[in-house]
Structure formats: C-alpha cells, structure tokens
Amino acid sequence: MSQTIDKFNDYVMPTYGRLPIVLEKGHDDTAVDENGKQYIDFGSGIGTNSLGYASDKWVDAVCEQVRSIQHTSNYFYTKVQADFAAKLCRKTGYSNVFFGNSGAEANECAIKIARKYSFDKYGKGRSTIVTLVNSFHGRTIATLSATGQEVFHNYFFPFVEGFVNVPANDIEELRRVIAEDKSICAVMFEFVQGEGGVNPLDKAFVDEIFRLCAENDILTVADEVQTGMGRTGALLTSMRYGVKPDITTLAKGIAGGIPMGACLAGDKCSDVLVKGTHGSTFGGNPIACAGANVVIDTVTAEGFCEEVIAKGEYIRNKLSEIPEAEGVDGMGLMLGIRLKSKKAADILTAAADKGLLILTAKEKLRFLPPLTITYEEIDKGLEILKGLLV
C-alpha cells in the first residue's frame, strides 16, 4: 500500500469510498498517478475539471492572479470578480450573482432568496419549497433536507422543515401539490438529475413547472451545479429547454477545478438579498474568478457547445455497438449508461486498473469527461470500456 494512502487514512476522515490511486499530476484529458501510470479521465473530478487538467491558458490566468493578489475580503472590490460577474450575467441573461464556494452553498443561497422573496411580499407562512424525488442538492443540513432521496435523511436529525417532494415528470402530482399547498414559495429542480442517476426531465414537465409557478407567483429554481457551464451542450441547460428560471445555481466546472459556487438571480428577485442578509468569506475569491474567466470564455466561444453535443452523440453511437450497454441517458457530455447484466461499481474498479477513470450514478456508469476531450481520447477510453463489457 502507498505511504500516501496510509497517511491519508490515518489523518483524513473516512467519508469517501476511495480507489487506491494517488493522483499526482495531469494535463488536458490525462491524469498521472504517483507511480507514473496514466489514466484517461471520463470523470473530470465529477465534472469539475471542465477544461481538463492544467490546460495552458487556464494555468497562465490562475498563476498570474496568484502572483498579483490571492484573496481580499468582500469588504473590498476586485476587478477580476467584477469582470467574471459581468460576463456570467450578460451571457446568461441574469441580473446579478452571489458567489460562494460550492454547489451546496449556491443552493443554500437560492433557498434563502426564495424564502425571503416570499416573506417580503406575503409575510410569514409561505416558505415551502417543492423538490423532486431522486434529486440531490448538497450535503449541508438544509440542502440534504431539500434532497429528495430518503437514503440521505438519516443520522443528522432534526432536518430542516419546509420541503416537499414530487416525483420527477409526474405532472398530475405537481399540479395537485401546488393546488393544495398554499405555503409553497418555490419549485427547485435539476434539468438532469445527476447523483440521482443521470435522469433528464421531460420537456412537458418542465413547461408545466413554469406555467404553474407563473400563475401562482412561485419562484423557479434550477440547480445547474452539475449541468451548467456547457456540460450539456449549452451555457445553461435551461437554454436547451427554452426556459429561464428565476434563480439558477452553478458550481463544479464553473472555475475549472478551483472551488466556486454561484447563485444567479433574475429581475424578479435580484433585490431580495441586501447588506447583512448573506455572505461568504471566500466567495468570489480572485483565484477562482481568474480560472472562471477562462472557463466562460472557452465555453461561450463560437461552436464550442455544439461540439460538446457532437461529442456526446459520438459517445452514444459508439456505446450502441456494445451489446452490454442497454442504453444511454443524459445530454451533451453528461451521460449515464444502463448495463444489462454487469454491475457499474465493478466496471468502475476494473476500468481504473486498465487506465480509465469513470463514475457511477445509482446503477449506471456515468461519464462527465472534460468538455475539451479529444475524439482520440474518447476512442481510447471507449476501447478500454468495450474490453470490460464483453
């Protein structure tokens, strides 16, 4: 066993099921462990290394920022944060943004905005948020409470009240809950449920969410922590559905591998949070913003998102040639592969031994490769996978 792994296990809380691999460096689509073994990465740090490992332009921007100023409290301004905020809001069509450090923080901010919007307008008693069965919104107490998976609702009692769950794509149940419960202030959802199994929402269901919310002055909150920043073939997945939520949250790939979360607010709720109502010590950190500027410039470049869609379709077509692959769910480069007989967890372990890093989501294999992955690397990775699925 590696000395690094022994030391890690001695001093780091055992909250993850880790593979016995010590990653030391990487570039673009390839990671390298401490023994020099190379891995094609179809996971990109769970969708976080959106431009791959240490891509040149990203590294240059981050290093330049580190040499300038690495942090200042949010009692002051920084140009790099202003530049990124302007780009993000202009490209997405939102009014303003709050920066945090993770998806859970971004979703906490969204919850606070939704409840304060309703409190400011209607007073107490209108604070319930509808979320979807099989959703995942984070690991803080509030976002665990929002998560629509009972497996997470254990140990940490009492959970936060004020959340109700509706099955994804069940239009009739959504209508019933909104008609009967007058305490609802928001509906919060993922366009593609990530940790829940890479399950896209039906367009008709999404349209009904927006119709019902508009009729009842209920906010729409899109959790795009995993789906956003080009992952599904558009800057925001809402763009592929032809809708614009009142609030959208982002994280994971937004800064290319540096911790960052963002909560975007539209005109309807852009003035809800005022001085003293929310904050974050590291939110909008200059280093994160420097990386994020490169990510958004890359993702919004002409033809980039179209290429993400094309790569996703290429992978689907290649997988259709493998008998064990029953089908593929998802959008763009966020894909879940249904297997006929083999266990996804077993394939994940075997793939790592062969030099391919992949993920799982429920019973599926999950692909979240760098958005910049080459067709050559896709072919190499799929060849490894094909050998394991015979």
N, C-alpha and C positions, 0 to 999 in steps of 0.2 A: 504493500500500500504506500502511496505517495506520502512523504513527510508533510507536504502542504495539506493533504486531506486529513491526516491525523491531527495536525494543529488546528485546522478548521473545525473538526468535530469536537475537539476539546474546548473550544472557546466560543463558538457560534451556536446560538440556539437552534435546535434541530426542527425548524419549522417547514423545511422543504424536503421532498424526496429527490435527492441529487444523484446524477450519474457520476461514476468515479472518473471524471475528466477534469483536469485543471487547465483551463484556457489561459494562455499567456499573451497572445498577440493575434493580430489578424489584419487583413487588408481586403477591401471590397467584399466579395462573396465568400471568402475563405477564412476560417479560424485555424489557429495553430495551438496545440497544447504544449505543456512544459517539456514533453519528450520529442517535440518536433513533428508530431503526427498532424496532418492536415485534414480539415473537415469542410465539406460543402455545407453551408448553413441555410436550411429551409425554414428556420425559426426566427432568425434575426433578433434574438433576445426577447421573444414574444412580441414581435412586431415593432421593437423599439429602435433597432439599428436600421432605420428606414433607408439609409443610403449605404448600407453595408458597414464593414469595419474600416475605420480610419481612412475614409476617402479623402483624397488630397485637398480638395477645395474646403471641405468641412474642417479638416485638421488645421489648415492655414488660418481660417477665420477664428477658430477656438483658441489657438495658440497666440494669435495676435491680441485677442481680448485678454487672455491670461496675463500677458506682459503689460497690459495697459491698466486695467482695474478689474479685480476678480469679484468684488462684492461691494455694495453700499446699501445701507438700509433704505427702506421705501419712504423715509422722510425726505429723500432727495430724488432727483431725476437722473436718468441716464439716457444718452442718445440711442444706444443700441436697443434698449427696451422700447423707446418711442418708435424707432424705425420698424421693429418687428410688429408691434401692436398696430401700427398704421397699415402695414402690408396685410396682416391677418384679417383685420376688419374690412379693408377695402376689397380684398379678394373673396371674402365670404359673404359680404353684404351686411355684416352686423355693425351695431352702433359702437359698442365698446367691449372691453375684455378685462377679466380679472385673472392674474397669473398666480398659480400655486406650483406644487412640485410633483403632483401625481394625479392619476385618474380619480382616485378616491377623494382627494382634496377638491378637484374640479367639480365632482358630483356633490360634495358637501356644499359647495358654494351655490350650485344650482338649486339644491333643496332649500337653502336659506333665502335665495331670491324668490322662489315660488311662494314660499310661506309668507314672506314679508310683503310681497306684491298683494297677496290676498288680504293680509292683515291691514295694510294701509288703506285698502279700498272698501273692505267689508267688515273689518273688525275681527274679533276672536271667533273661533268655531268653524273656520273654513281653511283647514290645514292638511287634509288628507291627500296623499299622492298615490295615484294608481301606477303600479309597475307590473311587469309581465312575468308569468310563471316561466321559470328557467332562465331568468335574467341574471346578470351579475354586474354589480355597481361598485364594488370595493370591499375593503376589509376593516374599515372603521366601524364603530358601533352603529352609526346612522346608516352608512351605505350597506352594511350587512343586513340591517333591518329592511332596507329597500330591496335587497336582492331576493328574487322570487324562487329560491331553492331552499327547501326545508333542511337539507343536509348542513347548511351553514348556520341554522338557527338553533345552536346548542352552546352549552358551556357559559356563555357570556351574558347571562340574564342579569337584569331585565333589558330586553331590546327596546329600541325607540318605537313608540306608538305612532300611528298616523300613516301607515302604508297598507294598501290592499292590493291583491294580485288578481290579474285576469289572464286566462290562457292566451298565448300568442295566437293571432289570426282568428280568434273567436269573436266575431263581430257582434253577435247577439248578446253575449255575456258582457261585452264592453258597453253596449247600449243599456243593458239592464242596470249595471252598477252605476253609471253616470246618471241615469234617470232617478234611481232610488236614493243615492247618497249625495245630499246637498252640501257635504263638508269638503268635497273634492276641490283642490286648487290647481292640480297639475296631473298630467299623464307623462310618465318618464319611460323611455324605451330605447333599445338598441335596434337599429335597422337590420343588422345581422347579429344575432346572439353569438358572442364569441366563446366564452368559457362554457356556455350552455350547450355547445355542440355545433357551432357554425350554421345557425338556422336563420335564413333570411325571412323577413316579414313579407307577407303578401301585399302587393300594391293596394288592393281594395281595402285591406285592414288599415294600412297607413292613412289612406284617404279618409276613412271613417273616423279615425282618431282626430284628424284635423277638422273635419266637419263638426263633430260633437263638441270639441273644445272651443271652436269659434262661436258656436251657438250659446255656450254656457260660460263664456269668459274664463275658461280653464286654460292654463299655460301648457304648451307642448315643450317637453324637454328631451332632446336627443342626446343620448350617451354615445358619443363617437370616439371614445377613448381608444378603442381598437380599430374602428372602421375609418377614422378620419385621416386627413393629411395624405390623400392619394391612395390609401390602401385598397379601396375597392374600385379604383378607376376614375375617381373624381376627387377634387379637393375635399369635399364633404359628401358623404353618401346620400344625404338629403337631396343633393343636386341630381342624383340618378333617379330618385323617386319623384322629383318635380315638386317638392315642398320646401318650406322654410320654417323650422321650429322657432319658437320664441327664445329658447335657450339651447345652446349646443356646447357640450363639453368635449375636450380633447386632452390627450396625453400621449403615452407610449412613443410613437415615432415623431412627435412634433419637433423635437430638438436633436434628433439623430443619435440618441444614446445618453444624453445628459438629462437628469430629472427635470421635468417640466409638466405642468398641467395648465389648462386654460379653460375658462368659462366665458363663453360669448353670449352677450345679451342683445336682443333686438330692440327696436324702438319702444315697444310696449313696456319693457321692464328695464330699460337702460339706466333709469334714475332711481332704482329701488335701493341699491346699496350706497350709502353715503358715509362720510367720515365717521370712523369708530364702529361701524357695523360689521366689518370683516377685515381680515389682514393675514399676512404670511411673511415671516422673516426672510425666507429665501425666494419668495415668489418673484418672478421676473428677473432672476439673477443674470447679470451681464454675460457670463459664460454660456449659460443656457440659451439666452437670446441670440448670441453670436452663432451658435450652432443652428438655432431655429431659423435664422435669416437665410442660411444656406439651404436648409430643407425646403422652405416655402418657395425660394427662387427656383430650385430644381423641379419641384413638383408642379409648379404652375408654368413652367416653360412649355412652349408650343409643342404639342404632340406627346408630352410625357405621359399623361394619364391614359391617352389612347393606347400607348404602348403597354401600360400596365394591364389594360383589358386584353390586349392581344396575347400577352404572355400567359395570363390566366386561362384563356381559351386554348392556347397551345398545350398547357399542362393537362387540361381536361381531355383533350383529344388523345394525348399520349397515354393517359391513365385508362382511357376506354379500351385500349389494346391489351390491358392486363386483366385476365379473367377474374382474379380475386377482388378487383375493385368493382364493387357493386354500383357505385355512383358517386358523384361529386356535388357537394353543396357549397354555396358561398358566392362571392363576387370578386372580380379582379384577382388580386393576389392574396385573398383571404379565403382559403379553401379547406373544406372538410371532406375526407374520403371515407365512404362507407365500405367496410370489408365484409365479405361473405362468410368467412369461417375463422380467420385468424384474429388474434387479439391485438388491438392497436398498441397497447403498452409493451407487448413482446416485440413488435416490429420496431418501435422506438429504440429499444435497447440494442437490438440486432443491427439496426441502421447505424447507430453510433459506433459500434465495433468496426463497421465497414467504412466509416468516414463520412457519414451523412447525419446531420443534426435535424431532427424533425420534432414535432409536438403532437400532443393528443388533446382532444376535447370530447369529454364523455367517451363514447365507444368508437369515435372516429380518429383517424390520423388527421393532423392539422398542419397546413402549410401557411407560413407567414414569411416568405423569403424577403430579402432586401428588394425594394422596389426597383433597384438598379441591376438586379441579377441578369446575367447574360444568358442567351439561349444555350451557349456551350455548357455553362454550369448547370442549367436546368437539365440538359440531356445527361450529363454525368450523374447528377443526383437521382434522376428517374431510373437510370440504368442500375444503380445500386438498389433502389427500391424494388425494381422489377425482379431482381435476383432473389429478393427476400419474400416475394409474394407468389412465387411459383408453387 
